[in-house]
Amino acid sequence: MRTASAKKLSKNSMKLKTFSVQLLALAVCAAGIFTFTSSADAAQVRSRQEQYRPQIHFTPKKFWMNDPNGMVWDNGEYHLFYQHNPNDSHWGPMHWGHAVSPDLIHWYDRPIALYPDSLGTIFSGSAVIDHKNTAGFGKDAMIAIFTQHGEKEVQSIAYSTDHGLTFTKYEGNPVIQNPGKPDFRDPKVSWHEKSGKWVLVLAAGDVIQFYNSPDLKTWELTSEFGKGIGSHTGVWECPDLFSLPLGKKEKWVLLVSNGGNPGMGCAVQYFVGDFDGKTFKADPAPYPMWIDYGRDVYAGVTWSNLPQEKRRLFLAWMCNPAYAGNVPTEVWRSADTLPRDLKLIPHKDGYAVLSSSPAKEFFKYAGREIGKFSGKITDTQKIALINQKYNLQSDPWMAELALKLPANGLCDLILSNAKGEQCVFTIDKAAGKIRMDRSKSGKIDMPGDYAKVNESPLYTEKDEILLSLWVDHSSVELFVENGIAPQTTVVFPENIFNTITIRTQNGPCQAKLKAKTLDSIWK
């Protein structure tokens, strides 16, 4: 993914001098910092305590981050590469930053993985483990496939034989030349077992192209998808293609980040259908459908090579390009969403819906109980998430909530703090909508209609609505009915929200709530 400011980069900045990190990385490794108990890791933990700094979401130690890239599981670690400017807290010459996690919760910084070279800066892409040595770089080599953005956008590869510690760029780059398109980027690669070939999906303007390869070096264009279907209000970016079970069937899901959705600014749409190794055909459904209906989920893709068969883990950039460079953080810029488990769920009207819920590891990570309520609410019920054992003034939390509303029920879920700052979710059962209002949530002087009320479909007709909330220092993630239509929003209150107020209209409601602490992942 690129931002509008990419167009302003000069040719000189696109043709940056090649940098090598191999000697530095090997020296660092020899010094023993690549263990999770080292003094260097402890130092990075202590540094992530600035105001607004998320405590349960990944952020770079410093400077700019946007799209997650190259997410792959290897050698017992979840690898996260990401779009990174290592010299400034604003978008600039893109590198691949790198972090690893043993559990999806705690993250540890690694040296920059990919630097710009004469072909251009390093835009988004993916990584795979070449178990069969199809590329000839070695059995189980980690292969990164990425866009290089210079005078034109081309696709290149690099390989690592030390589990992602160092990468060597392929001397035959680029492996896919640009056919003359200004937007030609973000390759996502996977192995297609039935055809015995690698499959690459690539964003080309506002369509997705499909390629096949036997060796990750030579690629053949097989088909295109996208004309006349889905949202085309902006450029298409960051595609992903994978299969998921739907009952006893296997269905394919195609993710596409849409850079100009009128309601959300930028978001991730999805299509469900069939794929034969060359061509994707979407099932009938009310497209466009969105993986998250908030304004702060973009460039989301999934991990490859997971050891758990059929598990699909998703991660996205938790911000919006419209104001990402204007948020009130300077040491670092941007965070990722919580990792999310994806599942297909049958809809009553015959099509499949993609659900997105926090990874199961986070439910186990939730700690001591700090708030509880069960009963009837006729007007307003305030629940302070604080007790004698634990003070929640500065720590994240999660809450699970069940609301039983009348048919025309209207209920406000207000998250607030002692400063009077608040983020309001309105559950409108009659309209089948959930509206989010962050106009009083703290710092809001940002472009792109930041304070505009946002809405998502309720996607349930049940009397009892199940919700879960995940609240950090600068974000709120709301999941409905196990993630059928989440809403993710970044917020910048002076202090973290630590009170929930349930305010009902059009009749009483029954509510059950349980809230738990979430310790900082940097402690």
C-alpha positions as CSV (number, residue, x, y, z in Angstrom):
1,M,0.0,0.0,0.0
2,R,1.2,3.5,-0.7
3,T,-0.1,6.8,0.6
4,A,-0.8,9.9,-1.4
5,S,2.5,11.3,-0.4
6,A,4.3,8.6,-2.3
7,K,3.7,10.6,-5.5
8,K,5.8,13.4,-4.1
9,L,8.9,11.2,-3.7
10,S,11.7,12.2,-6.0
11,K,13.5,9.8,-8.3
12,N,16.6,10.2,-6.1
13,S,14.7,9.0,-3.1
14,M,13.3,6.1,-5.1
15,K,16.8,5.0,-6.0
16,L,18.3,4.8,-2.6
17,K,21.7,3.2,-2.1
18,T,21.6,-0.5,-1.2
19,F,22.1,-1.2,2.4
20,S,23.2,-4.6,3.9
21,V,22.3,-5.7,7.4
22,Q,23.8,-9.1,7.3
23,L,27.0,-8.3,9.2
24,L,25.2,-6.1,11.7
25,A,22.5,-8.8,12.3
26,L,25.1,-11.5,12.7
27,A,27.1,-9.4,15.2
28,V,23.9,-8.7,17.2
29,C,23.0,-12.4,17.1
30,A,26.5,-13.3,18.4
31,A,25.9,-10.8,21.3
32,G,23.0,-12.9,22.3
33,I,20.0,-10.5,22.0
34,F,17.9,-12.9,20.0
35,T,16.5,-14.4,23.2
36,F,13.4,-13.4,24.9
37,T,15.1,-12.7,28.2
38,S,17.9,-10.4,27.0
39,S,18.7,-7.0,28.3
40,A,18.0,-5.5,24.9
41,D,14.5,-6.9,24.9
42,A,14.0,-5.5,28.4
43,A,15.1,-2.1,27.1
44,Q,12.6,-2.1,24.3
45,V,9.9,-3.0,26.8
46,R,10.7,-0.1,29.1
47,S,10.7,2.3,26.1
48,R,7.1,1.7,25.1
49,Q,5.4,3.7,27.8
50,E,4.5,7.1,26.0
51,Q,1.1,8.7,26.2
52,Y,-1.3,7.0,23.8
53,R,1.1,4.0,23.3
54,P,-1.0,0.9,22.9
55,Q,-0.2,-1.8,25.5
56,I,-1.9,-4.8,23.9
57,H,-1.3,-4.0,20.2
58,F,1.9,-4.2,18.2
59,T,3.6,-0.9,17.6
60,P,7.1,-0.1,16.2
61,K,9.6,0.9,18.9
62,K,9.9,4.3,17.0
63,F,9.0,6.0,13.8
64,W,6.5,5.2,11.1
65,M,4.6,2.0,10.4
66,N,1.8,1.1,8.0
67,D,0.9,-2.2,6.3
68,P,1.7,-5.6,7.9
69,N,3.8,-7.6,5.4
70,G,5.3,-11.1,4.9
71,M,3.5,-12.6,7.9
72,V,4.6,-16.2,8.2
73,W,5.1,-18.8,10.9
74,D,8.5,-20.4,11.0
75,N,10.7,-22.2,13.6
76,G,8.3,-21.7,16.4
77,E,7.8,-18.0,15.8
78,Y,5.1,-15.7,14.2
79,H,7.0,-13.4,12.0
80,L,5.6,-9.9,11.3
81,F,7.2,-7.7,8.7
82,Y,5.8,-4.3,8.2
83,Q,6.0,-1.1,6.1
84,H,8.5,1.1,7.9
85,N,10.3,4.4,7.7
86,P,13.2,3.9,10.1
87,N,14.2,7.6,10.0
88,D,11.0,9.6,10.6
89,S,7.6,9.3,12.2
90,H,6.0,10.2,8.8
91,W,5.6,8.2,5.7
92,G,8.8,8.0,3.7
93,P,11.2,5.6,1.9
94,M,9.7,2.2,2.7
95,H,11.7,-0.6,4.3
96,W,10.5,-3.9,5.8
97,G,10.6,-3.7,9.6
98,H,10.6,-7.0,11.5
99,A,9.3,-8.4,14.7
100,V,8.7,-11.9,16.0
101,S,6.4,-13.4,18.6
102,P,6.2,-16.9,20.3
103,D,2.5,-16.5,21.2
104,L,0.9,-13.7,19.1
105,I,0.8,-11.5,22.2
106,H,4.4,-10.5,23.1
107,W,6.5,-9.1,20.3
108,Y,10.3,-8.6,20.0
109,D,12.0,-6.3,17.6
110,R,14.4,-7.6,15.0
111,P,16.7,-5.7,12.6
112,I,15.3,-4.2,9.5
113,A,14.8,-7.1,7.0
114,L,14.7,-5.4,3.6
115,Y,16.2,-2.1,2.5
116,P,15.6,-0.1,-0.7
117,D,17.9,-0.6,-3.7
118,S,18.2,0.6,-7.3
119,L,14.8,-0.9,-8.2
120,G,13.1,1.2,-5.6
121,T,11.7,1.3,-2.1
122,I,10.2,-1.9,-0.5
123,F,6.4,-1.8,-0.7
124,S,4.0,-4.5,0.6
125,G,4.2,-8.2,-0.1
126,S,4.3,-11.6,1.6
127,A,6.5,-14.5,2.7
128,V,6.4,-18.2,2.3
129,I,8.4,-21.2,3.5
130,D,9.7,-23.2,0.5
131,H,9.5,-26.6,2.0
132,K,10.2,-28.4,-1.4
133,N,13.1,-26.1,-2.4
134,T,11.2,-25.2,-5.6
135,A,13.3,-22.0,-5.9
136,G,16.6,-23.6,-5.3
137,F,17.6,-21.4,-2.4
138,G,17.5,-24.3,0.1
139,K,14.9,-26.6,1.7
140,D,12.6,-24.6,4.0
141,A,14.1,-21.3,2.9
142,M,12.0,-18.3,3.8
143,I,11.1,-16.4,0.6
144,A,9.9,-12.8,0.7
145,I,7.9,-11.6,-2.4
146,F,7.4,-7.8,-2.5
147,T,6.7,-4.8,-4.6
148,Q,9.6,-2.4,-5.4
149,H,8.4,1.1,-6.0
150,G,10.7,3.1,-8.3
151,E,10.1,4.7,-11.7
152,K,7.5,1.9,-12.0
153,E,6.3,-0.8,-9.6
154,V,7.7,-4.3,-10.1
155,Q,7.8,-7.5,-8.1
156,S,10.9,-8.9,-6.6
157,I,12.0,-11.7,-4.2
158,A,14.6,-12.3,-1.5
159,Y,15.5,-15.4,0.5
160,S,16.6,-16.2,4.0
161,T,18.2,-19.5,5.1
162,D,18.5,-18.4,8.8
163,H,14.7,-18.1,9.7
164,G,14.4,-14.5,8.6
165,L,17.4,-13.1,10.4
166,T,19.0,-12.0,7.1
167,F,17.8,-11.8,3.5
168,T,19.6,-12.0,0.2
169,K,17.9,-10.4,-2.8
170,Y,17.6,-12.6,-5.9
171,E,20.0,-11.4,-8.6
172,G,17.4,-11.9,-11.3
173,N,14.9,-9.3,-9.8
174,P,12.4,-8.2,-10.8
175,V,10.5,-11.5,-11.2
176,I,7.4,-9.8,-12.6
177,Q,7.8,-6.8,-14.8
178,N,5.3,-4.0,-14.9
179,P,3.0,-4.2,-18.0
180,G,2.5,-0.4,-17.9
181,K,0.2,0.1,-14.9
182,P,0.7,2.9,-12.4
183,D,-0.7,0.8,-9.6
184,F,0.8,-2.7,-9.7
185,R,1.6,-4.1,-6.3
186,D,1.3,-6.0,-3.0
187,P,1.9,-9.7,-4.1
188,K,0.5,-12.4,-1.8
189,V,1.8,-15.9,-2.5
190,S,0.6,-19.4,-1.4
191,W,1.2,-23.0,-2.5
192,H,-1.8,-24.6,-4.3
193,E,-1.6,-28.2,-3.5
194,K,-4.0,-29.5,-6.1
195,S,-2.2,-27.9,-9.1
196,G,1.3,-28.3,-7.5
197,K,2.2,-24.6,-8.2
198,W,2.6,-21.4,-6.4
199,V,-0.2,-18.9,-6.8
200,L,0.3,-15.1,-6.6
201,V,-2.5,-12.5,-6.3
202,L,-1.6,-9.0,-7.2
203,A,-3.5,-5.7,-7.2
204,A,-3.4,-4.0,-10.6
205,G,-5.5,-0.8,-10.5
206,D,-8.9,-1.8,-9.4
207,V,-8.7,-5.5,-10.4
208,I,-6.8,-8.5,-9.0
209,Q,-4.5,-10.5,-11.2
210,F,-3.7,-14.2,-10.6
211,Y,-0.3,-15.8,-11.5
212,N,1.2,-19.3,-11.4
213,S,4.8,-20.3,-10.9
214,P,6.7,-23.6,-10.4
215,D,9.6,-21.9,-8.7
216,L,8.7,-18.4,-7.4
217,K,11.0,-16.9,-10.1
218,T,9.0,-17.4,-13.4
219,W,5.4,-16.3,-13.3
220,E,2.5,-16.7,-15.8
221,L,-0.6,-14.5,-15.7
222,T,-3.7,-16.8,-15.6
223,S,-6.7,-14.6,-15.0
224,E,-8.2,-11.3,-13.5
225,F,-11.0,-10.7,-11.1
226,G,-13.0,-7.6,-10.1
227,K,-14.7,-5.9,-13.0
228,G,-18.3,-5.1,-12.1
229,I,-18.2,-6.5,-8.6
230,G,-17.5,-5.0,-5.2
231,S,-16.5,-1.5,-4.4
232,H,-14.4,0.4,-6.9
233,T,-14.4,3.8,-5.3
234,G,-10.6,3.8,-5.1
235,V,-7.5,1.8,-5.9
236,W,-7.4,-1.9,-4.9
237,E,-4.5,-3.0,-2.7
238,C,-3.1,-5.7,-0.5
239,P,-5.0,-8.8,-1.8
240,D,-5.0,-12.2,0.0
241,L,-6.4,-15.5,-1.1
242,F,-7.0,-18.6,1.1
243,S,-9.5,-21.4,1.8
244,L,-11.7,-21.9,4.8
245,P,-14.2,-24.6,5.7
246,L,-17.9,-23.8,5.4
247,G,-19.7,-26.8,6.8
248,K,-18.4,-29.8,4.9
249,K,-17.4,-27.6,1.9
250,E,-14.2,-25.8,1.2
251,K,-14.6,-22.2,0.1
252,W,-12.1,-19.6,-1.0
253,V,-11.9,-16.1,0.4
254,L,-10.4,-13.1,-1.5
255,L,-9.5,-10.1,0.6
256,V,-9.0,-6.7,-1.1
257,S,-8.2,-3.4,0.6
258,N,-10.2,-0.7,-1.0
259,G,-8.5,2.7,-0.9
260,G,-11.5,5.0,-1.2
261,N,-14.6,3.6,0.4
262,P,-17.0,6.6,0.8
263,G,-18.4,5.7,4.2
264,M,-15.2,4.4,5.9
265,G,-12.4,6.1,3.9
266,C,-10.4,3.0,3.5
267,A,-11.4,-0.6,4.4
268,V,-10.9,-4.3,3.6
269,Q,-13.6,-5.9,1.4
270,Y,-13.9,-9.6,0.8
271,F,-15.4,-12.1,-1.7
272,V,-16.3,-15.7,-1.1
273,G,-16.2,-18.3,-3.9
274,D,-14.3,-21.0,-5.7
275,F,-10.7,-21.2,-7.0
276,D,-9.2,-23.8,-9.3
277,G,-5.6,-22.7,-9.1
278,K,-6.0,-20.2,-11.9
279,T,-9.3,-18.5,-11.7
280,F,-11.5,-17.2,-8.8
281,K,-15.2,-17.1,-9.2
282,A,-17.3,-15.3,-6.5
283,D,-20.5,-16.7,-5.1
284,P,-23.6,-14.5,-5.3
285,A,-23.7,-12.2,-2.3
286,P,-24.6,-8.5,-1.4
287,Y,-21.1,-7.2,-2.3
288,P,-19.3,-5.1,-1.2
289,M,-18.9,-6.9,2.2
290,W,-16.4,-5.7,4.7
291,I,-14.2,-7.6,7.2
292,D,-14.5,-4.6,9.6
293,Y,-16.9,-1.7,9.4
294,G,-14.8,0.7,11.5
295,R,-12.7,3.4,9.9
296,D,-9.4,2.0,11.1
297,V,-8.8,-1.3,9.6
298,Y,-6.7,-1.4,6.3
299,A,-4.2,-3.5,4.4
300,G,-5.2,-6.6,6.3
301,V,-3.7,-9.9,5.4
302,T,-3.2,-13.4,6.9
303,W,-0.3,-15.5,8.2
304,S,1.0,-18.3,6.0
305,N,2.5,-21.7,7.0
306,L,0.5,-21.9,10.3
307,P,1.0,-25.3,12.0
308,Q,-2.7,-25.5,12.8
309,E,-4.4,-26.8,9.7
310,K,-7.3,-24.6,8.5
311,R,-6.6,-21.9,11.0
312,R,-6.5,-18.4,9.4
313,L,-5.1,-15.5,11.4
314,F,-5.6,-12.0,10.2
315,L,-3.8,-8.7,11.1
316,A,-4.4,-5.2,9.7
317,W,-3.0,-1.7,10.0
318,M,-5.1,0.0,12.7
319,C,-5.4,3.5,11.3
320,N,-6.7,5.3,8.2
321,P,-4.5,6.8,5.5
322,A,-6.6,10.0,5.6
323,Y,-5.2,11.0,9.0
324,A,-2.4,8.5,9.8
325,G,0.2,11.2,9.5
326,N,-1.7,13.6,11.8
327,V,-2.4,11.5,14.9
328,P,-1.0,12.9,18.1
329,T,2.0,10.6,18.4
330,E,5.5,11.5,17.5
331,V,7.9,8.8,18.8
332,W,6.0,6.2,16.8
333,R,3.2,6.2,14.3
334,S,0.4,3.6,14.0
335,A,-0.4,0.2,15.5
336,D,-1.8,-3.1,14.3
337,T,-5.2,-4.6,15.2
338,L,-5.3,-7.5,17.5
339,P,-4.6,-10.7,15.6
340,R,-7.9,-12.2,14.6
341,D,-9.2,-15.7,13.9
342,L,-11.2,-15.8,10.6
343,K,-14.2,-18.2,10.0
344,L,-16.9,-18.5,7.5
345,I,-20.5,-18.5,8.8
346,P,-23.6,-19.3,6.7
347,H,-26.0,-16.4,6.4
348,K,-29.8,-17.1,6.5
349,D,-30.1,-15.7,3.0
350,G,-27.8,-18.3,1.5
351,Y,-24.4,-16.7,1.3
352,A,-21.4,-16.9,3.6
353,V,-20.2,-14.2,5.9
354,L,-16.6,-13.9,7.1
355,S,-16.3,-13.5,10.9
356,S,-13.3,-11.9,12.5
357,S,-12.7,-12.2,16.3
358,P,-9.7,-11.7,18.6
359,A,-7.3,-14.6,18.4
360,K,-8.2,-17.3,21.0
361,E,-4.8,-16.6,22.8
362,F,-6.1,-13.2,23.9
363,F,-9.1,-14.6,25.7
364,K,-6.8,-16.8,27.7
365,Y,-4.5,-13.7,28.3
366,A,-7.4,-11.8,30.0
367,G,-6.7,-11.5,33.7
368,R,-8.5,-10.6,36.9
369,E,-12.1,-9.5,36.9
370,I,-12.6,-5.7,37.4
371,G,-16.3,-5.2,36.6
372,K,-19.5,-7.1,36.7
373,F,-23.2,-6.4,36.2
374,S,-26.3,-8.5,35.7
375,G,-29.8,-7.1,35.7
376,K,-32.5,-5.0,34.3
377,I,-31.8,-1.4,33.1
378,T,-34.7,1.0,32.7
379,D,-32.7,4.1,32.2
380,T,-28.9,4.3,32.9
381,Q,-26.4,2.0,34.5
382,K,-22.9,3.1,35.2
383,I,-20.2,0.5,35.7
384,A,-16.8,1.7,37.0
385,L,-14.0,-0.7,36.0
386,I,-12.0,-0.3,39.2
387,N,-11.9,-2.0,42.6
388,Q,-9.7,-2.2,45.7
389,K,-7.5,-4.9,44.3
390,Y,-6.7,-3.2,40.9
391,N,-6.6,0.3,39.6
392,L,-7.5,0.5,35.9
393,Q,-6.4,4.1,35.3
394,S,-3.6,3.1,33.0
395,D,-4.2,-0.5,31.8
396,P,-6.2,-2.0,28.9
397,W,-9.2,-4.2,29.5
398,M,-11.8,-6.3,27.7
399,A,-15.5,-6.9,28.4
400,E,-18.0,-9.4,27.3
401,L,-21.6,-8.1,27.2
402,A,-25.0,-9.6,26.5
403,L,-27.8,-7.2,25.8
404,K,-31.5,-8.2,25.5
405,L,-33.4,-5.4,23.8
406,P,-37.1,-5.0,22.7
407,A,-37.8,-5.1,19.0
408,N,-37.5,-1.3,18.7
409,G,-34.8,-1.1,21.3
410,L,-32.1,1.6,21.3
411,C,-29.2,1.3,23.6
412,D,-26.1,3.5,24.1
413,L,-22.8,1.9,25.2
414,I,-20.7,4.7,26.5
415,L,-17.0,4.4,27.2
416,S,-15.7,7.3,29.3
417,N,-13.0,8.5,31.7
418,A,-12.8,11.1,34.5
419,K,-12.0,13.9,32.0
420,G,-15.4,13.5,30.4
421,E,-14.0,12.1,27.2
422,Q,-16.1,9.4,25.6
423,C,-16.7,7.0,22.7
424,V,-20.3,6.0,22.2
425,F,-21.7,2.9,20.4
426,T,-25.4,3.0,19.8
427,I,-27.1,-0.3,19.2
428,D,-30.3,0.4,17.1
429,K,-32.2,-2.8,16.9
430,A,-35.0,-1.5,14.8
431,A,-32.6,-0.1,12.1
432,G,-30.3,-3.1,12.4
433,K,-27.3,-0.8,12.9
434,I,-24.6,0.0,15.3
435,R,-23.4,3.6,15.2
436,M,-20.1,4.8,16.6
437,D,-19.5,8.4,17.7
438,R,-16.0,9.5,18.7
439,S,-16.6,13.3,18.4
440,K,-15.9,13.7,22.2
441,S,-13.2,11.0,22.5
442,G,-10.2,13.3,23.2
443,K,-8.0,14.8,20.5
444,I,-10.1,14.9,17.3
445,D,-8.5,17.7,15.2
446,M,-7.5,15.4,12.3
447,P,-8.5,15.5,8.6
448,G,-10.6,13.0,6.7
449,D,-13.9,13.5,8.6
450,Y,-12.3,11.9,11.7
451,A,-15.2,12.8,14.0
452,K,-17.9,11.7,11.6
453,V,-20.4,9.1,13.0
454,N,-19.7,5.7,11.6
455,E,-22.1,2.7,11.4
456,S,-22.1,-1.0,10.9
457,P,-24.8,-3.6,10.3
458,L,-26.0,-5.4,13.4
459,Y,-26.1,-8.7,11.5
460,T,-28.3,-10.5,14.0
461,E,-32.0,-10.7,14.7
462,K,-31.6,-12.5,18.0
463,D,-33.3,-11.0,21.1
464,E,-30.0,-11.2,23.0
465,I,-27.0,-9.5,21.3
466,L,-23.5,-10.7,22.2
467,L,-20.7,-8.1,22.2
468,S,-17.1,-8.0,23.2
469,L,-15.0,-4.9,23.7
470,W,-11.2,-4.6,23.7
471,V,-10.0,-1.2,24.9
472,D,-6.4,0.1,24.8
473,H,-4.9,3.6,25.3
474,S,-5.7,4.7,21.7
475,S,-8.1,2.2,20.3
476,V,-11.5,0.4,20.8
477,E,-12.4,-2.8,19.0
478,L,-16.0,-3.8,19.1
479,F,-17.0,-7.4,18.0
480,V,-20.7,-8.4,17.5
481,E,-21.8,-12.0,17.6
482,N,-18.3,-13.4,17.6
483,G,-17.0,-11.0,15.0
484,I,-19.5,-11.0,12.1
485,A,-19.4,-7.2,11.8
486,P,-16.6,-5.6,14.0
487,Q,-16.0,-1.9,14.3
488,T,-12.5,-0.8,15.0
489,T,-11.6,2.8,15.9
490,V,-8.6,4.7,17.0
491,V,-9.2,7.3,19.8
492,F,-6.9,9.6,21.7
493,P,-8.3,10.4,25.1
494,E,-6.1,11.9,27.8
495,N,-6.6,8.8,29.9
496,I,-7.8,5.4,28.9
497,F,-11.6,4.9,29.1
498,N,-12.4,3.1,32.4
499,T,-16.1,3.4,32.8
500,I,-18.9,1.7,30.9
501,T,-22.4,3.3,30.9
502,I,-25.4,1.5,29.5
503,R,-28.2,3.9,28.6
504,T,-31.4,2.4,27.2
505,Q,-34.2,4.1,25.3
506,N,-37.5,2.8,23.9
507,G,-38.0,0.4,26.8
508,P,-35.9,-1.5,29.3
509,C,-33.1,-3.9,28.5
510,Q,-31.5,-6.9,30.3
511,A,-27.7,-6.8,30.5
512,K,-24.9,-9.1,31.6
513,L,-21.4,-7.8,31.7
514,K,-18.0,-9.1,32.8
515,A,-14.8,-7.1,32.4
516,K,-11.2,-8.2,32.8
517,T,-7.8,-6.6,32.9
518,L,-5.3,-7.0,30.1
519,D,-1.6,-6.7,31.2
520,S,0.7,-4.7,29.0
521,I,2.4,-7.0,26.4
522,W,5.6,-4.8,26.9
523,K,5.9,-5.6,30.7
